């Protein structure tokens, strides 16, 4: 599959709060945003930038939701992923402040993105590369395994600093490269896969929001699962029971396919979630076995 190449630079604007799977990108030619396909067009900021959502990965949340109910996952690994992304693209110094804003040195670094389009929210979803792109900006190029291995997306998975999270449309050979990187990191017990860290498929007890957010004892889980649990718990903050979580997931209507049955799609994450005793939650499949379908 060919993807659009856009050349530009990465820069963290004032008051921005970058995380481990999104990065501000400034194309050399702002008109290049018009070349990005998708049902919803990308609308850049007045300075030409737009946020790029990294394809195929999901890092722990440093901030999710709207004020006054913004929440985060355990921050050590969330910050580590965010810092690693910025350093990988070329920033030599990354200083994170108490309000989650970041100061970098140098102010900007050159790089490029490889994109197959914008998502339903109008965000550019892309593979992130550094320095010089493989072809001229505004042209398409075939993304080989070798090219993919030199992206921030694959790098973060290889360190165990992000979870694989795939959507339909990602070519199978690229998905395989990313899956392998995640599985090798899991075997090496790196990042979220270190002993006793990730609890997504092992199971974790939910006793309230702090059981998902506490920096020392909060459960480290797939960010998509965290987001669904956060939204569910906020419906009734006084009751931490997750007995009705499967029904909530059915209503959320996430559509996906399992690698074990690729021709069949199902709706609702309750198909891959187990809840026991009204308190313990676990996913029954590893993240790379699931392919989500955008509506």
Backbone torsions as a table, in degrees:
resi	resn	phi	psi	omega
1	UNK	NA	134.0	177.0
2	UNK	-86.2	147.4	176.7
3	UNK	-129.3	151.1	179.1
4	UNK	-73.2	134.0	176.6
5	UNK	-102.2	129.1	174.4
6	UNK	-126.8	125.8	179.3
7	UNK	-95.5	145.8	179.5
8	UNK	-179.0	-140.8	-179.8
9	UNK	-147.2	157.2	175.9
10	UNK	-104.6	133.8	-179.8
11	UNK	-152.7	136.8	178.4
12	UNK	-96.3	107.4	-177.6
13	UNK	-70.6	163.3	179.7
14	UNK	-58.1	136.3	177.9
15	UNK	73.8	3.3	176.2
16	UNK	-73.3	153.0	-179.1
17	UNK	-127.1	72.5	-174.8
18	UNK	-66.3	146.2	177.1
19	UNK	-118.1	-164.8	-172.1
20	UNK	-85.1	-2.4	179.9
21	UNK	-136.2	13.6	177.0
22	UNK	-139.6	138.8	-177.5
23	UNK	-145.4	137.6	177.3
24	UNK	-71.3	135.5	-177.8
25	UNK	-130.8	134.4	-179.9
26	UNK	-115.5	106.2	178.8
27	UNK	-69.0	150.4	175.6
28	UNK	-61.0	-34.8	177.0
29	UNK	-122.1	110.5	-175.3
30	UNK	-60.9	-22.9	178.8
31	UNK	-65.9	-16.9	179.2
32	UNK	-63.5	-24.7	177.5
33	UNK	-60.1	-28.9	-179.5
34	UNK	-69.2	-17.0	-179.3
35	UNK	-82.8	-14.1	-176.2
36	UNK	-74.7	120.7	-179.3
37	UNK	-73.2	166.4	178.4
38	UNK	144.0	154.5	-179.8
39	UNK	-66.7	-28.7	178.1
40	UNK	-118.3	124.2	-176.0
41	UNK	-76.0	151.9	177.4
42	UNK	-78.0	129.6	177.0
43	UNK	-111.7	105.2	-177.0
44	UNK	-73.0	162.2	173.1
45	UNK	-70.3	165.6	-179.2
46	UNK	-55.2	-27.7	179.3
47	UNK	-86.7	4.5	175.5
48	UNK	96.0	-9.6	-175.6
49	UNK	-82.8	160.4	168.9
50	UNK	-147.2	153.8	178.1
51	UNK	-78.3	132.6	176.5
52	UNK	-103.5	123.5	176.6
53	UNK	-92.5	122.2	-175.1
54	UNK	-70.5	126.5	-178.9
55	UNK	-65.3	136.3	167.8
56	UNK	82.2	0.7	-178.2
57	UNK	-134.6	160.4	175.9
58	UNK	-145.7	115.1	-180.0
59	UNK	-96.0	159.1	179.6
60	UNK	-55.9	141.5	-175.8
61	UNK	-73.2	128.3	170.7
62	UNK	-91.3	-21.8	174.5
63	UNK	-164.1	125.1	179.1
64	UNK	-138.1	133.1	179.4
65	UNK	107.8	-178.2	-179.2
66	UNK	-112.0	148.8	175.9
67	UNK	-59.4	138.4	10.9
68	UNK	-97.3	19.7	-174.3
69	UNK	-114.9	36.6	175.7
70	UNK	-71.8	133.5	178.9
71	UNK	-130.3	163.7	178.6
72	UNK	-137.3	162.1	171.3
73	UNK	-88.2	172.3	178.7
74	UNK	-47.4	126.3	-162.3
75	UNK	-82.0	-20.3	-176.0
76	UNK	-59.0	-52.9	-179.4
77	UNK	-74.1	-30.2	176.5
78	UNK	-63.1	-45.5	178.6
79	UNK	-68.7	-37.2	-179.9
80	UNK	-61.8	-41.5	178.5
81	UNK	-64.8	-44.9	-179.0
82	UNK	-62.9	-43.0	179.5
83	UNK	-67.0	-41.2	-179.6
84	UNK	-63.0	-39.8	178.2
85	UNK	-60.3	-46.9	-178.5
86	UNK	-66.7	-39.8	179.4
87	UNK	-70.2	-34.8	-179.8
88	UNK	-64.0	-39.7	-179.0
89	UNK	-73.0	-14.6	172.3
90	UNK	134.0	-2.4	177.0
91	UNK	-72.4	129.0	-176.6
92	UNK	-84.9	-21.0	178.8
93	UNK	-139.7	133.0	178.5
94	UNK	-132.1	116.6	179.2
95	UNK	-115.2	119.7	179.2
96	UNK	-99.9	134.4	-177.2
97	UNK	-101.3	170.1	-175.5
98	UNK	-60.1	-29.0	-179.3
99	UNK	-89.6	14.0	177.9
100	UNK	75.1	1.8	173.0
101	UNK	-76.0	163.6	-172.7
102	UNK	-133.9	141.0	171.6
103	UNK	-114.7	132.2	-177.2
104	UNK	-123.3	156.4	170.9
105	UNK	-130.9	129.2	-7.7
106	UNK	-68.3	-178.3	-177.9
107	UNK	-68.0	-32.9	178.6
108	UNK	-149.0	158.3	178.4
109	UNK	-137.5	147.3	-179.0
110	UNK	-75.5	152.1	177.3
111	UNK	-176.5	-167.4	-178.1
112	UNK	-155.2	166.0	175.0
113	UNK	-127.5	152.9	173.8
114	UNK	-119.0	113.8	-173.5
115	UNK	-127.4	144.4	172.0
116	UNK	-104.8	0.5	173.6
117	UNK	148.5	177.6	177.0
118	UNK	-93.8	151.0	178.8
119	UNK	-86.0	-175.2	-175.3
120	UNK	-67.1	-13.9	178.3
121	UNK	-96.1	2.1	-178.5
122	UNK	79.8	19.5	177.0
123	UNK	-94.1	139.8	176.3
124	UNK	-76.2	121.3	178.5
125	UNK	-102.0	125.8	-168.6
126	UNK	-155.7	163.6	164.6
127	UNK	-91.0	139.8	-173.9
128	UNK	-107.1	126.0	177.5
129	UNK	-119.5	163.7	-178.6
130	UNK	-116.6	156.7	178.6
131	UNK	62.5	-123.4	-169.1
132	UNK	-93.4	131.8	179.4
133	UNK	-73.4	165.1	-176.7
134	UNK	-75.1	-22.6	177.2
135	UNK	-140.8	174.9	179.3
136	UNK	-62.5	147.5	178.0
137	UNK	-62.1	140.5	-180.0
138	UNK	92.9	-5.7	177.4
139	UNK	-104.5	164.4	176.1
140	UNK	-100.7	152.2	176.4
141	UNK	-143.7	150.8	176.2
142	UNK	-74.0	132.1	-178.5
143	UNK	-93.7	106.2	179.4
144	UNK	-83.4	167.4	175.4
145	UNK	-58.5	-40.1	-178.6
146	UNK	-63.4	-44.0	179.2
147	UNK	-64.3	-41.7	179.6
148	UNK	-62.0	-37.6	-178.3
149	UNK	-66.8	-14.9	177.7
150	UNK	-105.1	38.0	175.8
151	UNK	-118.1	159.1	176.9
152	UNK	-64.0	-32.3	-178.3
153	UNK	-58.0	-53.4	-179.0
154	UNK	-68.0	-36.0	-179.9
155	UNK	-59.6	-47.8	-178.7
156	UNK	-64.1	-38.2	176.7
157	UNK	-64.8	-39.1	-177.1
158	UNK	-66.1	-24.5	178.0
159	UNK	-92.9	-2.2	-177.8
160	UNK	71.9	22.0	-177.9
161	UNK	-95.5	1.0	176.1
162	UNK	-148.5	155.5	175.8
163	UNK	-92.8	143.5	171.6
164	UNK	-69.4	131.1	178.2
165	UNK	-143.2	108.3	-169.7
166	UNK	-108.1	146.0	175.0
167	UNK	-120.8	152.5	179.3
168	UNK	-58.7	143.0	-178.4
169	UNK	108.1	-21.5	175.4
170	UNK	-73.8	121.6	-177.7
171	UNK	-55.9	144.3	-175.3
172	UNK	-58.4	-39.0	-177.0
173	UNK	-69.8	-31.0	176.8
174	UNK	-73.9	-39.5	176.1
175	UNK	-59.0	-41.2	-179.3
176	UNK	-62.6	-40.8	178.7
177	UNK	-62.1	-43.6	-179.2
178	UNK	-69.6	-40.3	177.7
179	UNK	-60.7	-44.0	180.0
180	UNK	-61.9	-41.9	178.8
181	UNK	-60.4	-42.8	179.7
182	UNK	-66.9	-41.9	-178.8
183	UNK	-67.8	-36.6	177.6
184	UNK	-67.7	-38.5	177.0
185	UNK	-65.3	-38.7	177.5
186	UNK	-64.0	-42.9	179.1
187	UNK	-65.2	-33.1	-180.0
188	UNK	-83.5	-4.3	-178.9
189	UNK	56.4	48.9	-179.0
190	UNK	-101.3	147.0	173.9
191	UNK	58.8	-125.9	-178.7
192	UNK	-66.0	-16.7	-177.1
193	UNK	-92.0	5.5	176.4
194	UNK	-61.2	157.1	-177.8
195	UNK	-51.0	126.9	173.6
196	UNK	74.4	10.8	-177.0
197	UNK	-95.0	-74.1	-178.1
198	UNK	-64.8	131.4	-178.4
199	UNK	-119.1	11.2	-173.3
200	UNK	-56.3	-51.0	-178.0
201	UNK	-99.3	-12.1	178.7
202	UNK	-79.3	-32.7	-177.8
203	UNK	105.1	141.8	-177.7
204	UNK	-147.4	149.1	-178.4
205	UNK	-90.5	132.0	178.4
206	UNK	-103.4	114.8	179.6
207	UNK	-116.3	8.4	-176.5
208	UNK	141.9	179.0	-175.9
209	UNK	-60.9	-35.3	-177.2
210	UNK	-63.0	-24.7	179.2
211	UNK	-70.2	-10.6	177.6
212	UNK	-110.6	-17.1	-171.5
213	UNK	-116.8	-20.6	-174.7
214	UNK	-58.2	131.5	-174.9
215	UNK	-66.9	-25.3	-178.4
216	UNK	-99.1	-35.0	-172.3
217	UNK	-126.4	1.3	179.2
218	UNK	-68.3	145.7	-178.3
219	UNK	-71.9	128.5	174.5
220	UNK	-87.0	116.0	-174.5
221	UNK	-139.7	167.9	175.5
222	UNK	-50.7	126.2	-176.3
223	UNK	-56.7	-36.3	178.3
224	UNK	-61.8	-39.6	177.1
225	UNK	-66.4	-40.2	176.2
226	UNK	-58.8	-44.9	-178.1
227	UNK	-62.4	-40.8	179.0
228	UNK	-66.7	-41.0	179.1
229	UNK	-66.6	-41.0	179.1
230	UNK	-60.2	-46.9	-179.9
231	UNK	-64.3	-36.9	179.5
232	UNK	-67.5	-48.5	-176.6
233	UNK	-63.4	-30.3	-178.7
234	UNK	-74.7	-11.0	175.4
235	UNK	-68.7	-31.2	179.9
236	UNK	-148.4	77.9	-174.4
237	UNK	-58.1	-24.4	-177.4
238	UNK	-77.9	-13.7	-176.9
239	UNK	-121.6	104.2	-178.1
240	UNK	-80.8	1.2	-179.6
241	UNK	-61.6	140.7	176.1
242	UNK	-110.3	22.3	-179.7
243	UNK	-58.5	-34.3	-178.3
244	UNK	-96.5	7.8	-179.2
245	UNK	-60.4	-40.9	177.4
246	UNK	-58.1	-39.4	178.3
247	UNK	-65.4	-38.6	176.9
248	UNK	-62.4	-42.9	179.4
249	UNK	-64.2	-36.6	177.1
250	UNK	-61.7	-40.0	179.1
251	UNK	-71.5	-30.2	178.7
252	UNK	-66.8	-27.0	169.5
253	UNK	60.7	39.2	170.8
254	UNK	-65.2	126.5	178.8
255	UNK	-100.6	137.2	-177.5
256	UNK	-157.2	168.1	172.9
257	UNK	-122.3	151.0	173.2
258	UNK	-101.3	144.2	179.1
259	UNK	-60.4	-26.7	178.6
260	UNK	-73.6	-16.8	178.6
261	UNK	-144.3	67.4	-170.6
262	UNK	-65.9	-19.5	-177.6
263	UNK	-85.7	-6.9	-174.5
264	UNK	-120.9	128.4	175.6
265	UNK	-102.7	149.8	177.4
266	UNK	-127.7	158.7	-177.5
267	UNK	-120.2	124.9	178.5
268	UNK	106.5	121.1	-179.9
269	UNK	-68.8	-7.4	176.2
270	UNK	-62.6	-17.5	177.2
271	UNK	-70.8	-20.2	-178.9
272	UNK	-124.0	20.8	179.6
273	UNK	-124.0	136.0	172.8
274	UNK	-113.8	134.5	174.9
275	UNK	-121.9	125.2	179.5
276	UNK	-123.2	142.8	177.5
277	UNK	58.0	17.7	179.6
278	UNK	67.7	10.8	-175.1
279	UNK	-135.9	-30.0	-172.8
280	UNK	-104.7	132.8	-177.0
281	UNK	-122.7	140.4	171.7
282	UNK	-151.8	149.1	171.2
283	UNK	-89.1	145.1	-176.8
284	UNK	-94.0	-2.9	179.7
285	UNK	-136.1	149.0	174.5
286	UNK	-70.8	152.3	-175.6
287	UNK	-55.2	-38.3	-176.3
288	UNK	-71.8	-7.8	177.1
289	UNK	-86.4	-2.1	-174.9
290	UNK	-116.0	135.1	173.4
291	UNK	-120.9	116.6	-178.6
292	UNK	-83.9	149.5	-178.3
293	UNK	-117.4	117.0	178.9
294	UNK	-75.6	142.6	-179.2
295	UNK	-93.1	NA	NA
